Amino acid sequence: MNRPVFIVIVILVAAMAVAAWVYMDTKSDTAAIETLNVVDALGGHDTSGYDRADGPRDFRFPDDHGAHPRFRNEWWYFTGNLRTATGRRFGYQFVIFRIALKPEPDVHLSRWAGNQVYMGHFALTDPQTKQFIFQERFSRPAIDLAGAQSQPFRVWLENWSVAEVSEDHWHLQASMPRIRLQLDLRPQKPAVLQGEKGLSRKSSTPGNASYYYSITRLATHGTVTIDDVSRKVDGESWLDREWSTSALGEDQAGWDWFSLQLSNGFDLMLYQLRRKDGTIDPFSSGTLIDTKGRTVPLRGNDISIEVIETWQSPRGGRYPSQWRLRIPSRDMDMVIRPVQADQELDVSIRYWEGAVDITGRQYGADITGHGYVELTGYSNHVTN
């Protein structure tokens, strides 16, 4: 879900109260947390001591599925579109964020202490009933309440988790009041390194970037349980992985992010960074992935995104709600429609993240598809 790297820093502001609770080694640490404001977080001033995404690196798997605690933040971001045997549709979002409060190694005398905060978002879209159900959760790695490891791969937040069952087989589980998700995930394509061999630059400022890879097709099987009624489902999921010590540029207002799985076997990741003056940042980019997992990089001027419809949130703010997306160099012309308008998460930072359907044409042939879109910076929830 590129999740431009500064999403966690935005959310970090709302997590400050939780951070003050989970990290209690010294009074000075707590005071620093309590005085951090939106400008500090978005401006990225507190980067000293952390590693930066300032150049290419060698990615190693399965090691890089685990945590990178020398960076300030990272996430494991799953989205997917599922159907029952009778065609009933569901969409899901499952993400665990790791946020470092200090750059020092997480070594303490007490098992209750820690310098990391873990946060999760879990959402289910049910177009048949027009329901969109979501939950936010915070915890700490103390006494194994939350954490991440690479061998065997596992990331967890209390009873929410994704864990390796065997090679190329992961199990995802999450529950909240009324909803339970149990899914088996198997990659159908190799990991894709986004940006410049995995270095995804967000602006011209050195270090304002992330290390970023995706697994764009995960065959998905399992169950969705709503109000104690379980339904078997099949479908496709998408994983985004990023870690960095970066921030929102002063002139950037938000982003539109697309992860699209097409009927011709191609996948498409795009993110469009929006400036406060309404223009599109030239560091917007994307990747087209073919049926074999080979990639074609896309720059902002390769992509045309036209907003066709909008949706007014009852909580405030107006979001795009239908798009025409064109990539002339690939003879690609598509219309992207949400499966339902209201897929807005009203959590620490309010944003829209929802399942979409795709119709269009490429090289004279009809194409369809599905995917997920994330929209930030449209609500009036956060002000300076």
C-alpha positions in Angstrom: 0.0 0.0 0.0 4.5 3.0 -2.5 3.4 3.9 0.9 5.3 7.1 0.8 7.6 6.9 3.7 6.3 9.8 5.7 2.9 8.2 6.5 4.3 6.7 9.7 5.7 10.1 10.7 2.3 11.7 10.3 0.8 8.9 12.4 3.6 9.2 14.9 2.1 12.5 16.0 -1.1 10.8 17.1 1.0 8.0 18.8 2.9 10.3 21.1 0.6 9.7 24.0 1.0 6.0 23.6 4.7 6.4 23.2 5.0 8.2 26.5 3.3 5.3 28.1 5.3 2.5 26.6 8.7 4.2 26.9 9.6 5.1 30.5 13.3 4.7 30.8 14.0 8.4 31.7 12.0 11.5 32.4 13.9 13.4 29.6 12.7 10.8 27.0 9.1 11.3 28.0 9.4 15.1 27.9 10.9 15.0 24.4 7.9 12.9 23.3 5.3 15.1 24.8 6.7 18.3 23.2 7.0 16.9 19.7 4.4 18.6 17.4 3.1 18.2 13.9 5.6 20.5 12.4 8.5 18.6 14.1 7.2 15.3 12.9 6.5 16.3 9.3 9.6 18.4 9.0 11.8 15.4 9.9 14.1 17.4 12.2 14.7 14.4 14.6 16.8 12.3 12.4 20.1 12.3 14.2 21.5 8.9 15.1 19.2 7.0 12.8 20.3 5.3 9.6 19.1 7.0 6.4 18.0 5.7 3.0 20.7 7.7 1.2 21.9 5.2 -1.5 21.3 1.8 -3.1 21.7 -1.3 -0.9 21.8 -5.1 -1.4 18.4 -6.6 -0.5 18.6 -10.0 1.1 15.7 -12.4 1.6 14.3 -13.6 4.0 16.4 -11.2 6.2 14.7 -8.1 4.8 11.2 -9.4 5.7 12.2 -8.7 9.3 12.7 -5.4 11.2 15.3 -2.7 10.5 15.4 -1.0 13.9 18.2 1.4 13.0 15.7 3.3 10.8 13.0 5.4 12.4 10.0 3.7 10.9 8.8 0.9 8.7 5.8 -1.1 7.8 4.4 -4.4 6.6 1.4 -3.5 4.5 -1.1 -6.1 3.1 -4.2 -5.4 1.0 -6.3 -7.8 -0.9 -9.5 -8.5 -2.9 -11.4 -11.7 -2.0 -14.5 -13.6 -3.2 -16.6 -16.4 -1.9 -17.6 -19.3 -4.2 -20.9 -17.5 -4.8 -19.2 -14.3 -5.8 -19.6 -12.2 -2.7 -16.9 -9.6 -2.6 -14.6 -8.5 0.3 -11.6 -6.2 0.5 -9.1 -6.1 3.3 -6.3 -3.9 4.6 -3.9 -5.2 7.2 -0.8 -3.2 8.2 1.7 -3.2 11.1 3.9 -0.2 11.6 7.1 0.0 13.7 8.1 3.4 15.0 11.4 4.0 16.8 11.4 6.5 19.6 15.2 6.6 19.9 18.0 5.5 17.7 19.8 3.6 20.4 19.7 -0.3 20.3 16.6 -1.6 22.1 18.5 -3.2 25.0 17.0 -2.7 28.5 17.3 -4.3 31.9 13.5 -4.6 32.2 11.4 -6.8 29.9 8.7 -4.1 30.2 10.9 -1.3 28.7 11.4 -0.6 25.0 12.2 2.2 22.5 9.8 1.0 19.8 6.1 1.5 19.3 4.0 -0.9 17.1 0.8 0.2 15.6 -1.7 -1.7 13.4 -4.7 -0.9 11.2 -7.1 -3.6 10.1 -10.1 -2.9 7.8 -12.7 -4.9 6.0 -14.8 -3.7 3.1 -18.1 -5.5 2.5 -19.8 -4.0 -0.6 -22.9 -6.3 -0.3 -23.9 -4.7 3.0 -22.1 -1.4 2.3 -20.1 -1.8 5.5 -16.6 -0.6 6.1 -15.3 -1.8 9.5 -11.9 -0.9 10.9 -9.8 -0.9 14.0 -6.5 0.7 15.2 -4.3 -0.8 17.8 -1.0 0.1 19.6 1.4 -2.0 21.6 5.1 -2.4 22.5 7.6 -5.2 22.0 8.0 -5.6 25.8 7.1 -9.1 26.9 6.5 -10.1 23.3 3.3 -8.0 22.9 4.6 -7.0 19.4 7.6 -7.5 17.2 9.1 -8.6 14.0 11.7 -11.3 13.0 13.0 -12.6 9.8 13.9 -16.3 10.3 11.3 -17.7 10.5 9.4 -14.6 9.3 6.9 -13.3 11.7 5.5 -9.8 12.5 2.9 -9.5 15.2 0.9 -7.0 17.2 -0.8 -8.9 20.1 -3.1 -11.5 18.3 -2.7 -9.8 14.9 0.1 -11.5 12.9 1.6 -12.7 9.6 3.9 -15.7 10.1 5.8 -18.1 7.9 4.3 -21.6 7.7 6.8 -22.9 5.3 8.9 -21.6 2.4 6.7 -19.3 0.3 3.7 -19.8 2.5 2.6 -17.2 5.1 -0.5 -17.2 7.4 -2.2 -13.9 8.2 -4.7 -13.6 11.1 -6.5 -10.7 12.6 -9.7 -10.1 14.6 -11.7 -7.2 16.0 -15.3 -7.1 17.3 -17.5 -8.9 14.8 -14.7 -9.6 12.3 -12.1 -12.3 12.0 -9.7 -12.9 9.1 -7.7 -16.1 8.5 -5.7 -16.2 5.3 -3.0 -18.3 3.7 -0.7 -16.3 1.3 1.6 -17.7 -1.4 3.7 -15.4 -3.6 3.1 -15.8 -7.4 5.9 -13.4 -8.4 9.3 -12.5 -7.0 9.8 -9.4 -4.8 9.9 -6.2 -6.9 12.5 -3.6 -5.9 10.7 -0.2 -6.3 12.4 3.0 -7.4 16.1 2.8 -8.1 16.8 -0.9 -7.3 14.9 -0.5 -4.1 15.7 3.1 -3.3 12.5 5.2 -3.5 13.3 8.9 -3.5 10.6 11.3 -2.3 12.3 14.5 -3.0 15.7 16.0 -4.0 16.8 16.2 -0.4 19.4 13.5 0.3 18.0 10.8 2.6 14.4 11.8 2.0 13.7 8.3 0.6 12.9 4.8 1.6 14.0 1.3 1.0 11.0 -0.2 -0.7 10.0 -3.6 -2.2 6.7 -5.2 -3.0 5.3 -8.7 -3.6 2.5 -7.7 -6.1 0.7 -11.0 -6.3 0.0 -13.3 -3.4 -2.5 -16.1 -4.0 -4.9 -15.9 -1.1 -7.2 -18.5 0.5 -8.9 -18.6 3.8 -12.0 -17.5 5.7 -13.7 -14.2 6.5 -15.9 -14.4 9.6 -18.6 -11.7 10.3 -20.9 -12.0 13.3 -19.9 -15.6 13.8 -20.7 -16.6 10.2 -17.5 -17.9 8.4 -17.2 -17.8 4.6 -14.4 -19.4 2.6 -12.7 -16.9 0.3 -10.1 -16.9 -2.5 -8.4 -14.0 -4.2 -5.2 -12.0 -4.5 -3.2 -9.9 -2.0 -0.4 -7.4 -2.3 2.5 -6.7 0.1 4.4 -3.4 0.4 7.5 -3.2 2.6 9.2 0.1 3.4 11.7 1.4 6.0 13.4 4.8 6.3 14.2 7.8 8.4 12.4 10.4 6.3 9.8 13.1 6.3 7.1 15.0 4.4 8.6 17.8 2.4 7.6 21.3 3.4 5.8 21.8 0.1 4.1 18.4 -0.1 0.4 18.0 1.0 -0.3 14.3 0.5 -0.4 11.5 -2.0 -2.5 9.2 -4.1 -1.2 5.6 -4.2 -2.4 2.8 -6.5 -1.7 -0.9 -6.4 -3.5 -2.6 -9.4 -3.6 -6.2 -10.4 -4.8 -6.6 -14.1 -6.5 -9.4 -15.9 -3.6 -9.7 -18.4 -1.2 -10.7 -15.6 0.4 -7.3 -15.3 0.6 -5.3 -12.0 1.0 -1.6 -11.6 2.2 0.5 -8.6 1.8 4.3 -8.9 2.1 7.1 -6.4 1.4 10.7 -7.1 2.8 13.2 -4.6 0.7 16.4 -4.4 2.1 19.8 -3.5 0.4 22.4 -1.4 0.0 24.6 -4.5 -2.1 21.9 -6.2 0.7 20.8 -8.6 2.1 17.2 -8.9 5.6 16.7 -7.5 8.1 15.5 -10.1 9.2 12.8 -7.7 5.9 11.0 -8.3 6.7 7.6 -9.9 5.6 4.0 -10.4 6.4 0.5 -11.7 4.8 -1.7 -14.2 5.4 -5.4 -13.5 4.9 -8.0 -16.3 3.7 -11.6 -15.9 7.2 -12.8 -15.2 7.9 -10.2 -12.5 10.1 -8.0 -14.8 9.8 -4.3 -14.2 9.4 -1.1 -16.2 10.0 2.1 -14.2 7.5 5.0 -14.7 8.1 8.7 -14.0 5.5 11.3 -13.2 5.4 12.6 -16.8 4.7 9.0 -18.0 1.4 8.9 -16.2 -1.8 10.8 -16.6 -4.4 10.6 -13.7 -7.7 12.5 -14.2 -10.2 12.7 -11.3 -13.7 11.9 -12.7 -15.8 11.9 -9.5 -15.3 12.9 -5.9 -16.8 11.8 -2.6 -17.6 14.1 0.3 -16.7 12.5 3.7 -19.4 13.1 6.4 -16.4 13.6 8.7 -15.1 16.5 6.6 -12.9 16.6 3.4 -13.5 15.7 -0.2 -11.7 12.7 -1.8 -11.3 11.6 -5.4 -13.7 8.7 -6.0 -13.1 7.7 -9.6 -10.1 8.1 -11.9 -9.1 7.8 -15.5 -5.5 6.6 -15.6 -3.5 6.6 -18.8 0.1 5.5 -19.6 0.5 6.5 -23.3 3.9 4.8 -23.7 2.2 1.5 -22.9 -1.1 2.2 -24.7 -2.9 1.8 -21.4 -6.2 3.6 -20.7 -8.2 2.6 -17.6 -11.0 3.7 -15.4 -10.7 2.9 -11.7 -13.8 2.8 -9.5 -14.1 2.2 -5.7 -16.3 -0.8 -4.8 -18.0 1.6 -2.4 -17.4 5.3 -1.7 -16.9 5.3 2.1 -13.7 3.4 2.8 -12.3 6.1 5.1 -10.4 5.1 8.2 -11.1 7.6 11.0 -8.1 6.7 13.1 -5.2 8.7 14.6 -4.7 10.3 11.2 -7.8 10.1 8.9 -7.2 8.8 5.4 -9.0 6.8 2.7 -7.8 3.3 1.8 -10.1 1.1 -0.3 -10.8 -1.7 -2.7 -11.2 -0.7 -6.4 -12.2 -2.3 -9.7 -10.6 -1.6 -13.1 -11.9 -1.5 -16.7 -10.0 -0.4 -19.7 -7.9 -1.3 -22.8 -4.3 -2.0 -23.6 -2.9 -2.6 -27.1 -6.4 -2.9 -28.4 -7.6 -5.5 -26.0 -10.0 -5.2 -23.1 -8.6 -5.4 -19.6 -10.2 -5.6 -16.2 -8.7 -5.9 -12.7 -8.9 -4.9 -9.1 -6.6 -3.3 -6.5 -6.3 -0.8 -3.7 -6.0 3.0 -3.6 -4.8 5.1 -0.7 -5.5 8.9 -0.4 -4.0 11.2 2.2 -4.0 14.9 2.8 -7.7 15.4 1.7 -9.3 15.4 5.2 -9.3 18.4 7.5 -8.5 16.2 10.5 -4.9 17.4 11.1 -4.0 21.1 11.3 -1.0 22.9 12.4 
